[in-house]
Amino acid sequence: MHNRAAVASLIVLVIIALFVTIAPMVSQFSYFDTDWGMMSSAPDTTSGHYFGTDSSGRDLLVRVAIGGRISLMVGVAAALVAVVLGTLYGSLSGYLGGKVDSVMMRLLEILNSFPFMFFVILLVTFFGQNILLIFVAIGMVSWLDMARIVRGPDAEPEAQRVYRSGAGRRCFNIQYCGSAYRA
């Protein structure tokens, strides 16, 4: 319980996950049911439409829960794609080092310069609307940041070795003193 904001966020996320999982099962209405007598009605506990109905008479509670399921599924799948691709690319770049690392990082910067929405519009235009396409689109953009984060600590030991090589010498004997090594 050191980070209260993280704990509170986790609790809210668990509540949302439980809601989107349990609400459609418990509700007396399905996703496609139409209540002709309750079209565009406000939330009402007596009729069982706790969030009300839309203009076609469909229950909004179930529709919100199903939409929440899809949103959580997209978020988790895109995060997994980003973690796997970003970790592999960043680790490989940091491990190889040198010119290969430099080329890999420049390629990463080039890919990162493209706007996210442009990429998504291109994918939807060429391949059509598909939930799997959304996983791929978000994951393919998110892995760029993950690769940069993962690569950072891999490149650090080289800088630490240079910094430690000057340890024990007086500052005027070292070409770059103090903060230049830590930058």
C-alpha positions as CSV (number, residue, x, y, z in Angstrom):
1,M,0.0,0.0,0.0
2,H,2.9,2.4,-0.7
3,N,1.3,3.9,-3.8
4,R,-2.3,4.7,-3.0
5,A,-3.1,6.0,-6.5
6,A,-2.0,2.7,-8.0
7,V,-4.0,0.7,-5.5
8,A,-7.1,2.8,-6.1
9,S,-6.7,2.5,-9.9
10,L,-6.3,-1.3,-9.5
11,I,-9.5,-1.5,-7.5
12,V,-11.4,0.6,-10.1
13,L,-10.1,-1.7,-12.9
14,V,-11.1,-4.8,-11.0
15,I,-14.6,-3.4,-10.4
16,I,-14.9,-2.5,-14.1
17,A,-13.7,-6.0,-15.1
18,L,-16.3,-7.6,-12.8
19,F,-19.0,-5.4,-14.1
20,V,-18.4,-6.1,-17.8
21,T,-18.1,-9.8,-17.0
22,I,-21.1,-10.3,-14.7
23,A,-23.7,-7.6,-15.9
24,P,-24.6,-9.3,-19.2
25,M,-25.0,-12.7,-17.4
26,V,-27.2,-11.3,-14.7
27,S,-29.4,-9.0,-16.8
28,Q,-32.8,-10.2,-18.0
29,F,-32.1,-8.7,-21.4
30,S,-29.7,-9.8,-24.1
31,Y,-27.6,-7.7,-26.4
32,F,-30.1,-7.9,-29.2
33,D,-33.4,-7.8,-27.2
34,T,-35.8,-5.0,-28.1
35,D,-38.4,-3.7,-25.6
36,W,-40.9,-2.0,-28.0
37,G,-42.7,-0.3,-25.1
38,M,-39.6,1.3,-23.6
39,M,-38.0,3.0,-26.5
40,S,-35.7,5.9,-25.5
41,S,-36.7,5.5,-21.9
42,A,-34.8,6.9,-18.9
43,P,-33.1,4.6,-16.3
44,D,-35.8,2.8,-14.5
45,T,-35.5,0.1,-11.8
46,T,-39.1,-1.2,-12.1
47,S,-38.7,-2.2,-15.7
48,G,-35.2,-3.6,-15.3
49,H,-33.5,-1.1,-17.6
50,Y,-31.0,0.3,-15.0
51,F,-29.2,2.4,-17.6
52,G,-32.3,3.1,-19.7
53,T,-32.9,2.1,-23.4
54,D,-31.8,3.5,-26.7
55,S,-34.0,4.7,-29.5
56,S,-34.5,1.1,-30.7
57,G,-35.6,-0.1,-27.2
58,R,-32.4,-2.0,-26.5
59,D,-31.1,-2.2,-22.9
60,L,-28.1,0.1,-22.4
61,L,-26.7,-1.7,-19.4
62,V,-26.0,-4.8,-21.4
63,R,-24.7,-2.8,-24.4
64,V,-22.3,-0.8,-22.2
65,A,-21.0,-4.0,-20.6
66,I,-20.4,-5.7,-23.9
67,G,-18.6,-2.6,-25.2
68,G,-16.5,-2.5,-22.0
69,R,-15.5,-6.2,-22.6
70,I,-14.3,-5.3,-26.1
71,S,-12.4,-2.3,-24.8
72,L,-10.7,-4.3,-22.1
73,M,-9.9,-7.1,-24.6
74,V,-8.3,-4.6,-27.0
75,G,-6.3,-3.0,-24.3
76,V,-4.9,-6.2,-22.9
77,A,-4.1,-7.7,-26.3
78,A,-2.5,-4.5,-27.5
79,A,-0.4,-4.3,-24.3
80,L,0.7,-7.9,-24.8
81,V,1.8,-7.1,-28.4
82,A,3.6,-4.0,-27.3
83,V,5.4,-5.8,-24.4
84,V,6.5,-8.7,-26.5
85,L,7.7,-6.8,-29.6
86,G,9.2,-3.9,-27.6
87,T,11.1,-6.2,-25.2
88,L,12.5,-8.3,-28.0
89,Y,13.5,-5.3,-30.2
90,G,14.9,-3.2,-27.3
91,S,16.8,-6.1,-25.8
92,L,18.3,-7.1,-29.1
93,S,19.3,-3.5,-29.9
94,G,20.9,-3.0,-26.5
95,Y,22.7,-6.4,-26.6
96,L,24.2,-5.9,-30.0
97,G,25.2,-2.3,-29.4
98,G,27.5,-0.2,-31.7
99,K,26.4,0.5,-35.2
100,V,23.6,-2.1,-35.2
101,D,22.1,-0.4,-32.1
102,S,22.4,3.0,-33.8
103,V,20.7,1.8,-37.0
104,M,17.9,0.0,-35.0
105,M,17.3,3.1,-32.9
106,R,17.1,5.4,-36.0
107,L,14.6,3.0,-37.5
108,L,12.6,3.2,-34.3
109,E,12.6,7.0,-34.5
110,I,11.5,6.9,-38.2
111,L,8.6,4.6,-37.3
112,N,7.7,6.8,-34.3
113,S,7.5,9.9,-36.5
114,F,4.4,8.5,-38.4
115,P,1.1,9.7,-36.9
116,F,-0.8,6.9,-35.2
117,M,-4.2,7.7,-36.8
118,F,-2.7,7.7,-40.3
119,F,-1.4,4.2,-39.6
120,V,-4.8,3.0,-38.3
121,I,-6.6,4.6,-41.3
122,L,-4.3,2.9,-43.7
123,L,-4.8,-0.5,-42.1
124,V,-8.6,-0.1,-42.0
125,T,-8.6,1.0,-45.7
126,F,-6.6,-1.9,-46.9
127,F,-7.8,-4.7,-44.6
128,G,-11.4,-3.6,-43.6
129,Q,-12.8,-3.3,-40.1
130,N,-11.8,-6.1,-37.8
131,I,-11.2,-6.4,-34.0
132,L,-7.9,-8.2,-34.6
133,L,-6.8,-5.3,-36.8
134,I,-7.3,-2.9,-33.8
135,F,-5.1,-5.2,-31.7
136,V,-2.4,-5.1,-34.3
137,A,-2.7,-1.3,-34.9
138,I,-2.4,-0.3,-31.3
139,G,0.2,-2.9,-30.5
140,M,2.4,-1.9,-33.5
141,V,2.5,1.7,-32.4
142,S,2.9,1.0,-28.6
143,W,5.9,-1.3,-29.0
144,L,8.0,1.6,-30.2
145,D,7.9,3.3,-26.7
146,M,8.4,-0.1,-25.0
147,A,11.5,-0.8,-27.1
148,R,13.0,2.5,-26.1
149,I,12.3,1.9,-22.4
150,V,13.8,-1.6,-22.6
151,R,16.9,-0.6,-24.5
152,G,17.9,2.2,-22.0
153,P,19.2,-0.1,-19.2
154,D,21.0,-2.3,-21.8
155,A,23.0,0.7,-23.0
156,E,23.8,1.9,-19.5
157,P,26.6,-0.5,-18.5
158,E,28.9,1.0,-21.2
159,A,28.4,4.5,-19.7
160,Q,29.0,3.1,-16.2
161,R,32.2,1.4,-17.3
162,V,33.5,4.7,-18.7
163,Y,32.5,6.5,-15.5
164,R,34.2,4.0,-13.3
165,S,37.4,4.0,-15.3
166,G,38.1,7.5,-14.0
167,A,37.4,6.7,-10.4
168,G,40.4,7.2,-8.1
169,R,42.0,9.9,-10.3
170,R,42.0,13.5,-9.4
171,C,39.5,15.6,-11.4
172,F,42.2,17.6,-13.3
173,N,43.7,14.3,-14.6
174,I,40.3,13.2,-16.1
175,Q,39.4,14.7,-19.4
176,Y,35.7,15.2,-18.5
177,C,34.9,15.6,-14.8
178,G,31.9,14.7,-12.7
179,S,28.5,15.5,-14.4
180,A,29.8,14.9,-17.9
181,Y,30.1,11.2,-17.1
182,R,26.7,11.0,-15.5
183,A,24.8,12.6,-18.4
